[in-house]
Amino acid sequence: MIRKMPFAFALVVLLVTTAAIAQTPPAAPSFAGKTVILKIGWPPGSGNHTIGRLVADHIGQHIPGQPKVIAQNQPGAATFALANYMYNIAPKDGTVLGYISQTAATEELVGNPAIQFKTAEFGWLGRVTSYNMVHVTWHTSKVRNIADALSHETTAGADAAGSTTYNYPFLMHKVLGSKFKMVTGYPGTAATALAMERGEVDGISTGWFTIKSVRKNWLDEKKINVLVQFLRERHADLPDVPTIVDLARTAEERQLFEMFASEGEIGKAILVPPGVPEPTLDVLRDAFMKMTKDPAFVADAERVQVELAPMPGDKLQKLIASTTSTPMKTVSWAKSIFK
């Protein structure tokens, strides 16, 4: 004889089973047989193109299913054309990654009209390296440290207003009263460096790693003075050089300087569009960090002269959220400086 299960008991079994299924985490996504595109917001031949290609060459080996990863350049509007595409159009399945400027969060805050995205809403996989801009003067200059720049006029070469090579010394000039006199019109960093060597300008703002890798003779021959670095915390190479945040005299100045210094901390980072499912985002973040520890990746980075200072995606996401949450009073001050 078959005994019938009491209705109440059957209902309990059904509810428990349903709850267990609901609590079972979704299986980790596999990218087997898929192609992943890493879009780079700069043209071929640039240093940023090199970084993007480096990631594209290695990250696929650490993504489940080991998909083919293709690097694809999509320049325009200082990388913000790509950012707009990633935010509004790109598929939200993890098959399209993006690499844009570290200035996105601050440019969004100050109202860059090219921006049609929310930086904090991207899914950030991680950072390859920070980007430490420093301001240096030539060894013949009377301005040898930041204190000298507060009392003696010094010329600073830059390509154009609005670029980081212009904005950082100009910011110190407007807020701290430093006596930087901006000289613009140079076609790029190489041209401003040559202008400083020729004595046309006293100093320039440039990347610290660029100095170490491309212009190491400046350091070996003590040709430059490093006045300030544009990070929130001092770079390990420059423990005695103040950051712009160190120069703040008030809490308001500190907030302003932290907002701009976050650009260097965000650095060279990879993202996915908003709305990528959490399990997929977690898998890609894990793959990114495994890539940065892979000896083959590290060796290739050294070969192409890319400095490594990785930051995991969850920490990077919090940093960007903190930047985009800068108080409006501070943002309004920034806008008035660069209007």
C-alpha positions in Angstrom: 0.0 0.0 0.0 1.3 3.4 -0.9 0.8 5.9 1.9 0.0 9.5 0.8 2.2 12.2 2.1 0.3 14.6 4.4 -0.4 17.9 2.5 1.2 20.1 5.3 4.4 18.0 5.3 4.6 18.1 1.5 4.2 21.9 1.6 7.1 22.2 4.1 9.3 20.0 1.9 8.5 22.2 -1.1 9.2 25.4 0.6 12.5 24.2 2.1 13.7 22.9 -1.3 12.7 26.2 -3.0 14.6 28.2 -0.4 17.7 26.0 -0.8 17.6 26.5 -4.6 17.2 30.2 -4.2 20.2 30.4 -1.9 22.5 28.4 -4.1 24.9 30.9 -5.7 25.0 31.1 -9.4 27.7 29.1 -11.1 30.8 31.1 -12.0 30.5 32.3 -15.7 32.8 30.7 -18.3 34.1 32.5 -21.3 35.0 29.4 -23.2 34.6 29.9 -27.0 34.0 33.7 -26.6 36.0 36.6 -27.7 36.7 39.5 -25.3 37.5 43.0 -26.7 39.6 45.4 -24.7 38.9 48.8 -26.0 41.7 51.4 -25.6 40.7 55.1 -25.6 44.0 56.3 -27.1 45.5 55.9 -30.5 48.1 53.3 -31.5 51.7 54.2 -30.6 51.0 55.9 -27.3 52.2 54.7 -23.9 48.6 54.0 -22.9 48.2 51.9 -26.0 51.2 49.8 -24.8 49.5 49.3 -21.4 46.2 48.3 -23.0 47.9 45.8 -25.2 49.9 44.4 -22.3 46.6 43.6 -20.4 45.0 42.2 -23.6 47.9 39.9 -24.2 47.7 38.4 -20.7 44.3 38.6 -19.0 42.6 36.0 -21.1 44.8 33.2 -19.7 43.3 33.9 -16.2 39.6 34.2 -17.2 37.6 30.9 -16.9 37.5 29.3 -20.4 40.5 31.3 -21.5 38.8 33.4 -24.2 40.6 35.1 -27.0 41.2 38.8 -26.0 41.6 41.4 -28.7 42.9 45.0 -28.2 41.0 47.6 -30.2 41.7 51.3 -30.2 38.8 53.7 -30.0 40.2 57.2 -29.4 38.3 60.4 -29.2 37.4 63.3 -26.8 40.3 62.5 -24.5 39.1 58.9 -24.1 35.6 60.0 -23.1 34.1 59.0 -26.5 35.0 55.4 -25.5 33.7 56.0 -21.9 30.3 57.1 -23.3 30.2 54.0 -25.5 31.0 51.7 -22.5 28.4 53.4 -20.4 25.6 53.6 -22.9 26.0 51.0 -25.6 28.6 48.2 -24.9 27.2 44.7 -24.0 26.9 44.1 -20.3 28.1 40.5 -20.3 31.8 41.0 -19.6 32.9 40.5 -23.2 33.9 44.2 -23.7 36.4 45.8 -21.4 37.5 49.5 -21.4 40.6 51.5 -20.6 40.0 55.3 -20.2 41.7 58.3 -18.7 42.4 58.5 -15.0 40.9 62.0 -15.0 37.3 60.8 -15.7 36.0 61.2 -12.2 37.3 64.8 -11.8 36.3 65.8 -15.3 32.8 64.5 -14.5 32.7 66.6 -11.3 33.7 69.8 -13.0 31.2 69.4 -15.8 33.1 68.4 -18.9 30.5 68.6 -21.6 31.9 65.5 -23.4 31.0 63.3 -20.5 27.7 61.3 -20.7 28.5 58.7 -18.0 28.8 58.3 -14.2 32.4 57.1 -13.4 31.4 55.4 -10.2 28.8 53.3 -11.9 31.3 51.4 -14.1 32.5 48.1 -12.8 36.2 48.6 -12.1 38.4 45.5 -12.5 41.6 46.9 -11.1 44.6 49.2 -11.7 47.8 48.3 -13.5 49.7 51.1 -11.9 49.3 54.6 -10.4 50.4 57.6 -12.4 52.5 59.9 -10.4 52.8 63.3 -12.1 55.7 65.4 -10.6 56.7 69.0 -11.1 60.4 69.4 -11.7 62.8 72.3 -12.4 66.1 72.3 -14.3 69.2 72.3 -12.2 70.1 75.9 -13.2 66.8 77.2 -11.8 66.7 79.3 -8.6 63.6 77.3 -7.7 64.8 74.1 -6.1 61.9 73.1 -3.9 58.3 74.1 -3.4 59.1 76.7 -0.8 61.2 78.5 -3.5 58.2 78.4 -5.8 56.2 80.3 -3.3 58.6 83.2 -3.3 60.3 83.2 -6.7 58.6 83.4 -10.1 59.3 80.3 -12.2 58.1 79.4 -15.7 56.4 76.1 -16.3 56.0 74.7 -19.8 52.8 72.9 -20.9 51.0 71.9 -24.0 47.6 73.6 -23.4 45.3 74.8 -20.7 43.2 71.9 -19.4 45.9 69.3 -19.7 47.4 67.7 -16.6 50.7 69.3 -17.4 49.0 72.7 -17.1 46.4 72.1 -14.4 48.6 70.9 -11.6 51.0 73.8 -11.4 48.2 76.2 -12.2 46.2 74.8 -9.3 49.0 75.5 -6.9 49.4 79.0 -8.3 45.7 79.8 -7.7 45.3 78.2 -4.3 48.7 78.4 -2.6 50.0 81.6 -4.3 53.0 79.8 -5.9 54.6 81.9 -8.6 54.3 79.5 -11.5 54.0 81.4 -14.8 52.5 79.1 -17.4 54.0 78.9 -20.9 51.8 76.9 -23.2 51.8 75.9 -26.9 54.2 73.0 -26.8 53.1 70.0 -28.8 53.7 67.4 -26.1 55.8 66.2 -23.2 58.9 65.6 -25.3 58.8 69.2 -26.5 58.4 70.7 -23.1 61.2 68.5 -21.8 63.5 69.8 -24.6 62.4 73.4 -23.8 63.5 72.9 -20.2 66.8 71.5 -21.2 67.3 74.5 -23.6 66.5 77.0 -20.8 63.2 78.2 -22.5 61.3 77.3 -19.3 62.4 76.6 -15.8 60.4 73.5 -15.3 57.6 71.1 -16.4 55.1 68.7 -15.0 55.6 65.1 -16.2 55.2 61.5 -15.2 57.7 60.2 -12.7 58.0 56.9 -14.4 58.7 58.7 -17.7 61.7 60.3 -16.0 62.9 57.0 -14.6 62.6 55.1 -17.8 63.2 57.6 -20.6 65.2 60.4 -19.0 67.2 58.5 -16.4 70.2 60.7 -17.2 68.4 63.6 -15.5 68.5 61.6 -12.3 72.0 60.1 -12.7 73.5 63.6 -13.5 71.4 65.4 -11.0 69.9 67.6 -13.7 66.5 68.2 -12.1 64.9 69.2 -8.8 61.6 67.4 -7.9 59.4 70.0 -6.2 56.1 68.1 -5.6 54.2 65.0 -6.6 50.5 64.8 -7.5 49.4 61.8 -5.4 47.5 61.5 -2.2 50.4 59.5 -0.6 54.1 59.8 -1.4 55.5 57.4 -4.0 58.0 54.9 -2.6 60.7 56.4 -4.8 60.1 59.9 -3.4 59.7 59.7 0.4 61.1 63.2 0.9 59.1 65.0 -1.8 55.8 66.5 -0.6 52.5 65.5 -2.3 50.1 68.3 -3.2 47.9 67.1 -0.4 50.8 67.7 2.1 50.8 71.3 1.0 47.2 71.9 2.1 46.9 74.6 4.9 43.2 74.1 5.6 40.6 71.2 5.5 39.1 72.9 2.5 42.3 73.0 0.6 43.0 69.3 1.5 39.6 68.3 0.1 40.4 70.2 -3.1 43.8 68.7 -3.5 42.6 65.2 -2.7 40.1 65.5 -5.5 42.7 66.1 -8.1 45.4 63.9 -6.5 42.9 61.0 -6.9 43.6 61.0 -10.6 47.1 59.7 -10.0 45.8 57.1 -7.5 43.2 55.8 -10.0 45.9 55.6 -12.5 45.9 53.1 -15.4 42.7 51.1 -14.8 40.4 48.7 -16.6 36.6 48.8 -16.4 33.4 47.1 -17.6 30.0 48.7 -18.3 27.5 49.3 -15.6 25.1 46.4 -15.1 27.6 43.5 -15.6 26.3 40.8 -13.3 28.2 40.5 -10.0 29.4 37.0 -10.6 30.9 38.0 -13.9 32.5 41.1 -12.4 34.0 39.1 -9.6 35.5 36.6 -12.1 37.0 39.4 -14.1 38.4 41.1 -11.1 39.9 37.9 -9.9 41.4 37.3 -13.4 42.9 40.8 -13.4 44.7 40.4 -10.1 46.0 36.9 -11.0 47.3 38.5 -14.2 49.3 41.1 -12.3 51.1 38.4 -10.3 51.8 36.2 -13.3 55.6 36.1 -13.9 55.1 36.3 -17.7 53.0 39.5 -17.3 55.6 41.0 -15.0 58.4 40.2 -17.4 56.5 41.7 -20.3 55.7 44.8 -18.3 59.4 45.2 -17.5 60.3 44.7 -21.2 58.0 47.4 -22.4 58.9 49.7 -19.5 55.5 49.7 -17.7 55.7 50.3 -14.0 53.5 48.0 -11.9 51.6 49.1 -8.8 48.4 47.0 -9.0 45.2 47.9 -7.0 42.3 45.4 -6.7 38.9 46.4 -8.2 36.9 46.6 -5.0 39.4 49.1 -3.5 39.6 51.1 -6.8 35.7 51.2 -6.9 35.7 52.7 -3.4 38.4 55.3 -4.3 36.4 56.4 -7.3 33.1 56.6 -5.3 34.9 58.7 -2.7 36.2 61.1 -5.4 32.8 61.5 -7.1 31.3 62.2 -3.6 33.5 65.3 -3.2 31.4 68.0 -1.5 29.7 70.4 -4.0 31.4 73.4 -2.2 34.8 71.9 -3.2 33.6 71.1 -6.7 32.3 74.7 -7.2 35.7 76.0 -6.0 37.5 73.8 -8.6 35.2 75.0 -11.3 35.9 78.6 -10.5 39.6 78.0 -10.7 39.5 76.4 -14.1 36.6 78.3 -15.7 
